[in-house]
């Protein structure tokens, strides 16, 4: 059973908020890199975690980090706890009633002219690239009841596809929001009970939902667990395919597994859907002795091919190396694509290195991170005016163990092995978190 000292190293939380200007840079920042990199993740309000497993880390209050790039400089950094009721109970009791009751500690999304910090099932929180928090979303009223932290935006139509998985009935709702933020579809989907649905996929015509072997067990709360989630052998694992704008769901049973994150999906032909994911053969299995969990097998890049005509699914590994936190050029979301990027995960304690997959040739490239250091998910930033899928840069935050500080590395998306084009040196750490986004200045990057 893997346990962690969450208060040391890459996961160690911060106890303050800071504003820094004119950050040191080694190398030369690309002139087209003009915008803000925002990172999101859990950070206890008093700067200390309680507990020593992954479920002690996940639910903590949201803290966001912003690194501003402009005019060939890294012009500033700031971090802020999300201004929600959780934060106000500790720091501004008089403001509790006026703030949203949500914990948007997972992701960041720009849609319909609004930037949103996203929660795991809760309502999104509107914000600016400068981490000024604006309260509940004003342009997405249909999302006020909560949503996944991994919705998908169609790069051609601007539609936002999402779901809400809940531990109370109705267990699952599916929704579509148009490019202006108006709710167009809100469909209840019947499932046997609540399961951990964290991510989803889209193609040009369909959405794909994941109903797998990790589900709720509320008896765990009385046994000292901080979140009631575990592996269930008795549950089937299913992929659900629904027409984008609603209708019956077709469920396809697959071998037991868990999928935390989707890479991408697309339509290979009129009746075949391709779904690429990071797949675990099991996840969060309760420890056989005492509390806690067994070690998870590592997740690997996996492809499902869903034959809609035959009603069958075929699955196979595309690699056997442990990875997580996959990203693509989001202009290819739901469409055929060639390149994917992910964090390399050599074991259950480390996320160290970035891998680029060429899914046509099978080639791989690596950006290596020294033992002891760890890095965040790789965020693909398209080069302004570029047309090729891999024309751009990959940004990642790297925690440096020796100095207890973090860097932001800027990599050529076509040549990770060449190392950073530039490295932004922060005098403090950015703790390990979940996800983030690149906010180009011309599209609202501040």
Backbone torsions as a table, in degrees:
resi	resn	phi	psi	omega
1	UNK	NA	123.2	-179.7
2	UNK	-83.8	124.8	171.2
3	UNK	-118.4	161.5	-173.7
4	UNK	-132.8	145.1	164.2
5	UNK	-88.6	92.9	-174.6
6	UNK	-67.5	-14.8	-178.2
7	UNK	-96.8	15.1	178.8
8	UNK	-134.8	150.8	173.9
9	UNK	70.6	-143.0	-171.2
10	UNK	-63.8	-30.2	-178.6
11	UNK	-89.2	-7.4	-175.7
12	UNK	-56.9	125.8	-176.0
13	UNK	-77.0	166.7	173.8
14	UNK	-95.2	154.9	179.4
15	UNK	-113.4	8.9	-176.1
16	UNK	-150.0	173.3	171.9
17	UNK	-113.9	146.5	-174.7
18	UNK	-142.4	157.5	172.1
19	UNK	-130.1	122.6	179.8
20	UNK	-123.8	149.3	179.0
21	UNK	-127.8	158.5	174.9
22	UNK	48.4	68.1	-177.5
23	UNK	-73.0	146.5	178.4
24	UNK	-68.4	140.5	-179.5
25	UNK	-132.7	129.0	168.7
26	UNK	-96.6	133.7	-177.1
27	UNK	87.4	-163.7	-175.9
28	UNK	-123.9	123.0	176.9
29	UNK	-72.5	136.2	178.2
30	UNK	-60.1	137.9	-178.1
31	UNK	-63.8	-25.0	179.2
32	UNK	-81.5	-2.7	-178.7
33	UNK	-85.5	89.7	-171.7
34	UNK	-132.6	99.4	-178.2
35	UNK	166.4	-157.8	-174.9
36	UNK	-129.2	129.7	170.2
37	UNK	-92.4	121.4	179.7
38	UNK	-113.3	132.2	176.5
39	UNK	-116.6	149.4	-177.4
40	UNK	-134.7	146.4	177.6
41	UNK	179.4	176.3	-176.7
42	UNK	-83.6	138.7	178.7
43	UNK	-152.3	110.8	-178.8
44	UNK	-55.7	146.8	-174.3
45	UNK	-64.0	-30.6	178.5
46	UNK	-100.6	11.6	172.7
47	UNK	76.5	24.8	177.9
48	UNK	-149.3	130.6	175.8
49	UNK	-81.5	149.6	168.1
50	UNK	-110.9	131.7	-177.4
51	UNK	101.7	170.4	-172.6
52	UNK	-141.6	26.8	176.4
53	UNK	-133.3	176.0	-172.9
54	UNK	-63.1	-31.8	-179.9
55	UNK	-77.4	-9.3	170.7
56	UNK	-83.3	-19.4	-176.9
57	UNK	-90.6	-47.0	-171.8
58	UNK	-52.5	-46.9	-167.1
59	UNK	-87.9	7.6	-174.4
60	UNK	-71.7	162.4	-175.1
61	UNK	-58.3	147.4	-176.7
62	UNK	-71.2	132.5	166.9
63	UNK	-126.8	132.8	179.7
64	UNK	-112.6	150.1	-179.2
65	UNK	-127.8	138.4	-179.9
66	UNK	-130.0	128.2	175.1
67	UNK	-117.1	121.0	-172.7
68	UNK	-98.4	125.9	177.2
69	UNK	-113.4	127.7	177.2
70	UNK	-160.4	144.8	174.2
71	UNK	53.3	37.7	178.8
72	UNK	73.4	14.3	-179.5
73	UNK	-125.8	158.5	165.2
74	UNK	-96.3	93.9	-165.3
75	UNK	-80.1	-17.9	-179.8
76	UNK	-175.2	161.8	174.7
77	UNK	-138.6	143.0	169.1
78	UNK	-149.8	156.1	173.9
79	UNK	-132.9	146.0	180.0
80	UNK	-146.9	139.1	164.1
81	UNK	-68.8	141.6	175.2
82	UNK	-61.7	134.9	-178.3
83	UNK	-83.1	92.9	179.9
84	UNK	-130.3	-179.3	177.7
85	UNK	-63.3	-33.5	178.2
86	UNK	-58.9	-47.4	179.0
87	UNK	-65.1	-43.3	-174.5
88	UNK	-66.0	-34.1	179.4
89	UNK	-59.6	-27.6	-179.6
90	UNK	-92.0	-40.3	-168.8
91	UNK	-116.5	-18.2	-177.9
92	UNK	-150.4	68.2	-175.0
93	UNK	-54.8	-30.9	-178.6
94	UNK	-68.9	-15.4	-176.1
95	UNK	-102.8	1.9	-173.2
96	UNK	-54.7	-49.8	-173.7
97	UNK	-65.1	-25.1	-175.3
98	UNK	-86.9	-8.5	-174.3
99	UNK	-106.3	155.7	-178.9
100	UNK	-66.6	145.2	178.0
101	UNK	-95.4	81.6	-176.7
102	UNK	-154.2	167.4	176.4
103	UNK	-135.6	83.2	-172.9
104	UNK	-83.2	71.6	-171.8
105	UNK	-104.8	15.0	-170.5
106	UNK	-109.9	-48.8	-167.1
107	UNK	-147.2	176.1	177.0
108	UNK	-137.8	136.6	-176.2
109	UNK	-138.1	138.4	168.1
110	UNK	-109.6	125.5	180.0
111	UNK	-156.8	140.7	176.2
112	UNK	53.4	39.9	177.0
113	UNK	72.6	16.8	-177.7
114	UNK	-131.7	143.5	175.2
115	UNK	-104.7	129.1	-173.6
116	UNK	-125.3	133.1	165.4
117	UNK	-87.9	131.9	-169.7
118	UNK	-109.9	140.0	179.6
119	UNK	-103.6	165.4	173.9
120	UNK	-82.3	84.3	178.3
121	UNK	94.2	-14.6	-178.7
122	UNK	-90.7	-179.7	-179.8
123	UNK	-73.9	145.4	176.7
124	UNK	-73.1	158.8	179.8
125	UNK	-118.1	123.9	179.7
126	UNK	-75.5	146.0	-175.8
127	UNK	-155.9	172.0	173.9
128	UNK	-110.5	166.5	176.3
129	UNK	-61.5	-22.2	178.5
130	UNK	-86.7	11.1	178.9
131	UNK	63.2	39.2	166.2
132	UNK	-94.3	129.1	-173.3
133	UNK	-99.8	132.3	-169.4
134	UNK	-108.9	4.9	-179.4
135	UNK	88.2	-157.4	-177.7
136	UNK	-62.6	151.0	178.1
137	UNK	-58.8	133.8	177.6
138	UNK	-97.8	-22.6	-176.3
139	UNK	-99.6	-5.8	-178.5
140	UNK	-128.7	62.4	-176.6
141	UNK	-60.9	-27.2	-179.0
142	UNK	-70.7	-10.4	-179.4
143	UNK	-98.2	4.2	-175.8
144	UNK	-63.7	-24.5	178.9
145	UNK	-80.0	-3.5	179.1
146	UNK	111.4	160.7	-176.7
147	UNK	-163.9	167.3	172.8
148	UNK	-63.9	155.1	172.6
149	UNK	-83.9	0.2	179.8
150	UNK	-127.6	56.8	172.1
151	UNK	-68.1	168.5	179.2
152	UNK	-125.2	134.4	178.3
153	UNK	-105.2	126.7	175.5
154	UNK	-74.0	120.7	-175.6
155	UNK	-69.5	-14.3	-179.8
156	UNK	-96.7	-42.6	-177.3
157	UNK	-95.0	-19.1	-175.1
158	UNK	78.2	2.1	179.1
159	UNK	-69.2	146.8	178.6
160	UNK	-111.8	116.6	177.2
161	UNK	-101.1	135.2	-175.9
162	UNK	-150.4	174.6	173.0
163	UNK	-145.9	166.3	172.3
164	UNK	-131.6	111.4	174.0
165	UNK	-98.8	129.8	-173.1
166	UNK	-131.7	158.5	178.8
167	UNK	-90.8	3.5	172.8
168	UNK	-125.7	152.0	178.6
169	UNK	-62.4	145.5	-5.5
170	UNK	-73.2	136.2	-174.2
171	UNK	-64.8	-29.3	-172.5
172	UNK	-149.3	132.1	172.2
173	UNK	-129.0	146.1	178.7
174	UNK	-119.1	140.3	-177.3
175	UNK	-142.9	156.8	173.4
176	UNK	-131.3	129.8	177.5
177	UNK	-116.1	134.6	-177.0
178	UNK	-78.1	178.4	-173.4
179	UNK	-64.3	-16.4	178.6
180	UNK	-98.8	2.6	177.6
181	UNK	95.2	3.6	-179.2
182	UNK	-85.1	133.8	178.7
183	UNK	-72.2	123.2	-179.4
184	UNK	-108.2	-27.5	179.1
185	UNK	-135.8	133.9	172.9
186	UNK	-144.8	95.2	-171.1
187	UNK	-117.2	130.4	172.3
188	UNK	-78.9	134.6	179.4
189	UNK	-118.6	127.0	-178.4
190	UNK	-80.7	123.8	173.8
191	UNK	-133.5	159.1	-174.3
192	UNK	-64.0	-27.5	-177.3
193	UNK	-178.9	-178.1	-175.4
194	UNK	-79.5	132.4	174.5
195	UNK	-130.5	167.7	-180.0
196	UNK	-83.7	97.8	174.2
197	UNK	-104.3	109.7	-174.5
198	UNK	-102.6	-32.4	-173.9
199	UNK	-136.5	172.6	179.1
200	UNK	-151.6	178.2	177.4
201	UNK	-139.5	159.3	172.4
202	UNK	-133.0	156.0	164.7
203	UNK	-122.3	-171.5	-179.3
204	UNK	-64.3	-27.9	-176.0
205	UNK	-121.9	-13.0	-171.9
206	UNK	-130.8	160.7	165.7
207	UNK	-118.0	149.1	-177.9
208	UNK	-123.2	124.2	-179.4
209	UNK	-109.4	153.9	-172.1
210	UNK	-121.9	110.9	178.4
211	UNK	-116.3	99.2	-164.3
212	UNK	-122.0	-163.3	-168.4
213	UNK	-83.5	-8.1	176.0
214	UNK	-93.4	123.4	-176.0
215	UNK	-145.4	176.5	-176.4
216	UNK	-79.3	146.7	171.6
217	UNK	-144.6	96.0	-171.2
218	UNK	-71.4	-13.6	174.9
219	UNK	-66.6	-18.4	179.0
220	UNK	-63.7	-28.5	-177.8
221	UNK	-63.8	-34.0	179.1
222	UNK	-79.5	-6.1	179.9
223	UNK	-108.4	14.7	173.1
224	UNK	95.6	1.2	177.6
225	UNK	-80.9	145.5	-176.5
226	UNK	-87.7	-20.5	174.4
227	UNK	-137.3	137.4	-173.4
228	UNK	-89.2	61.6	-178.6
229	UNK	-124.9	136.8	177.3
230	UNK	-159.6	167.3	174.4
231	UNK	-71.9	138.2	177.3
232	UNK	-123.1	111.5	179.1
233	UNK	-62.1	-32.4	-172.0
234	UNK	-78.3	-13.8	-178.7
235	UNK	-79.9	142.3	168.7
236	UNK	-78.1	153.3	170.7
237	UNK	-100.1	130.4	-174.0
238	UNK	-138.3	145.3	169.5
239	UNK	-106.5	127.6	-178.9
240	UNK	-107.3	125.5	-179.8
241	UNK	-109.9	125.0	-179.3
242	UNK	-131.5	139.0	174.2
243	UNK	-57.6	142.3	-171.8
244	UNK	-49.6	-44.6	-174.3
245	UNK	-96.0	23.8	171.0
246	UNK	101.8	164.1	-178.7
247	UNK	136.3	-170.3	179.9
248	UNK	-62.7	148.0	175.0
249	UNK	-97.3	131.1	172.3
250	UNK	-97.7	121.4	-178.7
251	UNK	-100.0	133.7	179.7
252	UNK	-120.4	117.3	-178.6
253	UNK	-78.6	139.6	178.3
254	UNK	-129.2	170.6	178.5
255	UNK	-60.8	147.9	-178.0
256	UNK	-51.3	136.5	-177.2
257	UNK	-170.9	176.4	168.6
258	UNK	-138.8	142.4	178.9
259	UNK	-126.0	113.3	176.8
260	UNK	-83.9	-40.0	-175.3
261	UNK	-137.2	140.9	175.2
262	UNK	-92.5	142.7	171.7
263	UNK	-86.8	-59.5	179.2
264	UNK	-172.3	171.3	174.3
265	UNK	-147.3	158.8	177.8
266	UNK	-163.9	170.8	178.8
267	UNK	-98.4	111.4	178.9
268	UNK	-70.6	-34.9	173.6
269	UNK	-157.0	-169.2	-172.8
270	UNK	-63.3	-21.5	-175.2
271	UNK	-127.8	8.8	-177.5
272	UNK	-125.9	122.8	175.4
273	UNK	-104.7	136.8	175.4
274	UNK	-108.1	127.5	-178.8
275	UNK	-126.6	116.6	177.8
276	UNK	-106.1	133.0	-172.1
277	UNK	-144.6	171.2	163.9
278	UNK	-100.3	113.4	-171.3
279	UNK	-110.5	134.4	173.9
280	UNK	-109.3	132.7	175.7
281	UNK	-68.7	-22.8	166.5
282	UNK	-160.0	164.0	-171.6
283	UNK	-160.9	133.9	178.8
284	UNK	58.4	43.3	172.0
285	UNK	-76.1	129.8	-179.3
286	UNK	-60.1	143.9	178.3
287	UNK	-61.4	141.5	179.4
288	UNK	-70.7	-24.4	-179.8
289	UNK	-131.8	125.2	179.7
290	UNK	75.4	-165.3	178.1
291	UNK	-92.5	177.1	-177.9
292	UNK	97.8	-165.4	-174.0
293	UNK	-131.7	153.5	169.7
294	UNK	-68.7	158.3	175.0
295	UNK	-61.8	132.8	175.0
296	UNK	-74.2	136.8	163.9
297	UNK	-60.0	153.0	-178.9
298	UNK	-72.0	147.0	175.6
299	UNK	-81.2	143.3	-178.7
300	UNK	-129.0	159.9	176.8
301	UNK	-67.4	125.8	-171.3
302	UNK	-137.4	142.6	178.4
303	UNK	-118.9	128.8	169.2
304	UNK	-105.8	138.3	171.5
305	UNK	-117.2	115.5	-174.7
306	UNK	-100.6	114.5	179.2
307	UNK	-93.4	103.1	-176.3
308	UNK	-68.4	-33.8	-179.6
309	UNK	-71.5	-44.7	-177.0
310	UNK	-84.5	-15.0	-178.6
311	UNK	71.2	31.2	-176.6
312	UNK	-125.7	158.0	174.5
313	UNK	-127.9	132.4	171.5
314	UNK	-112.3	139.5	-179.7
315	UNK	-131.5	146.8	178.2
316	UNK	-157.1	150.5	176.3
317	UNK	-76.4	137.5	173.4
318	UNK	-96.5	-11.9	177.2
319	UNK	-161.1	161.0	178.3
320	UNK	-113.0	6.2	-179.5
321	UNK	-87.6	145.9	178.4
322	UNK	-70.9	130.4	177.6
323	UNK	-141.5	167.8	171.4
324	UNK	-159.7	175.7	174.2
325	UNK	51.0	57.1	-177.8
326	UNK	-74.7	148.7	175.3
327	UNK	-140.0	157.3	175.7
328	UNK	-135.0	176.0	164.9
329	UNK	-68.5	112.1	-171.9
330	UNK	-67.3	-10.0	171.4
331	UNK	-68.8	-9.4	177.5
332	UNK	-106.5	8.2	-179.4
333	UNK	-57.4	125.9	178.2
334	UNK	78.1	5.6	-178.9
335	UNK	-125.6	161.9	175.6
336	UNK	-55.6	138.9	-175.1
337	UNK	-144.8	167.8	-176.9
338	UNK	-119.6	-33.1	-169.1
339	UNK	-118.3	139.6	173.3
340	UNK	-135.5	153.6	-179.2
341	UNK	-129.5	144.7	-178.3
342	UNK	-154.6	161.5	171.4
343	UNK	-78.2	135.7	172.6
344	UNK	-81.0	136.3	-178.1
345	UNK	-126.3	92.8	-177.1
346	UNK	-70.5	-22.2	178.9
347	UNK	-159.4	-179.1	-175.5
348	UNK	-73.7	-8.1	-177.7
349	UNK	-103.0	-15.1	-170.2
350	UNK	-128.0	142.0	165.0
351	UNK	-122.4	104.8	-165.8
352	UNK	-144.3	107.6	179.3
353	UNK	109.2	160.4	177.7
354	UNK	-125.3	135.0	176.6
355	UNK	-116.9	140.7	172.3
356	UNK	-110.8	128.2	176.8
357	UNK	-103.4	130.0	166.4
358	UNK	-99.6	104.5	-171.9
359	UNK	-80.1	-5.7	173.1
360	UNK	-90.5	-49.6	-176.7
361	UNK	-88.8	-19.3	-174.8
362	UNK	84.6	-0.1	-178.2
363	UNK	-72.6	152.7	176.8
364	UNK	-130.3	145.0	171.6
365	UNK	-123.9	155.0	-176.3
366	UNK	-135.4	139.5	163.1
367	UNK	-106.3	115.6	-174.4
368	UNK	-88.0	139.7	176.5
369	UNK	-118.6	133.1	-174.7
370	UNK	-62.8	151.3	173.9
371	UNK	-54.1	139.4	-177.2
372	UNK	96.9	-33.2	174.7
373	UNK	-87.3	157.9	177.9
374	UNK	-142.6	160.4	-176.5
375	UNK	-135.9	160.7	179.0
376	UNK	-83.6	-179.3	174.0
377	UNK	-60.8	149.3	175.9
378	UNK	-85.0	123.5	-179.9
379	UNK	-101.8	121.2	178.5
380	UNK	-80.7	130.9	177.8
381	UNK	-118.7	112.3	179.8
382	UNK	-69.1	142.1	176.3
383	UNK	-69.5	130.3	178.3
384	UNK	-55.7	127.4	-179.4
385	UNK	84.2	-7.9	-179.9
386	UNK	-73.1	150.3	-179.4
387	UNK	-115.1	-30.2	-178.9
388	UNK	-69.7	147.2	-176.4
389	UNK	-58.1	-34.8	-176.5
390	UNK	-105.7	19.7	178.6
391	UNK	-85.4	98.8	-178.5
392	UNK	167.9	-155.4	-176.2
393	UNK	-131.4	159.0	173.3
394	UNK	-116.7	126.4	178.8
395	UNK	-109.2	136.2	176.7
396	UNK	-146.1	143.2	172.9
397	UNK	-88.5	131.9	-178.1
398	UNK	-121.4	120.7	176.4
399	UNK	-82.8	128.2	179.9
400	UNK	-103.2	110.6	-173.9
401	UNK	-62.5	-41.0	-173.9
402	UNK	-62.9	-35.9	-177.4
403	UNK	-104.5	-6.4	-176.2
404	UNK	54.9	40.1	177.4
405	UNK	-130.6	174.2	179.3
406	UNK	-124.5	148.4	170.2
407	UNK	-112.8	159.1	165.7
408	UNK	-115.0	117.0	-179.4
409	UNK	-97.4	140.6	176.9
410	UNK	-112.3	113.4	-175.8
411	UNK	-110.2	146.3	169.8
412	UNK	-69.6	120.5	-175.6
413	UNK	-62.4	-19.0	179.7
414	UNK	-92.2	-12.5	-173.2
415	UNK	-147.5	70.3	-179.4
416	UNK	-61.9	-36.2	-173.9
417	UNK	-65.4	-19.6	179.2
418	UNK	-70.6	-12.4	-179.7
419	UNK	85.2	-179.4	-172.8
420	UNK	-66.1	137.5	165.4
421	UNK	-69.0	-35.3	178.7
422	UNK	-153.8	151.6	177.5
423	UNK	-130.4	120.3	176.4
424	UNK	-87.8	124.8	-177.1
425	UNK	-99.7	114.9	175.9
426	UNK	-95.6	143.4	178.1
427	UNK	-84.2	10.5	179.3
428	UNK	-147.8	171.7	-176.9
429	UNK	-94.4	152.7	165.1
430	UNK	-106.3	108.4	-174.6
431	UNK	-61.1	154.5	174.7
432	UNK	-52.9	133.3	-179.1
433	UNK	-137.0	-155.1	-176.9
434	UNK	-102.9	-84.1	-170.4
435	UNK	-131.6	178.1	179.9
436	UNK	-164.7	-170.2	-177.2
437	UNK	-153.4	153.1	170.1
438	UNK	-98.0	126.4	-178.7
439	UNK	-113.4	95.6	-179.9
440	UNK	-61.0	144.3	-175.8
441	UNK	-64.3	-38.7	-177.9
442	UNK	-69.7	-12.6	179.1
443	UNK	-114.4	26.5	177.5
444	UNK	103.0	24.1	-179.5
445	UNK	-81.5	7.5	172.8
446	UNK	94.0	NA	NA
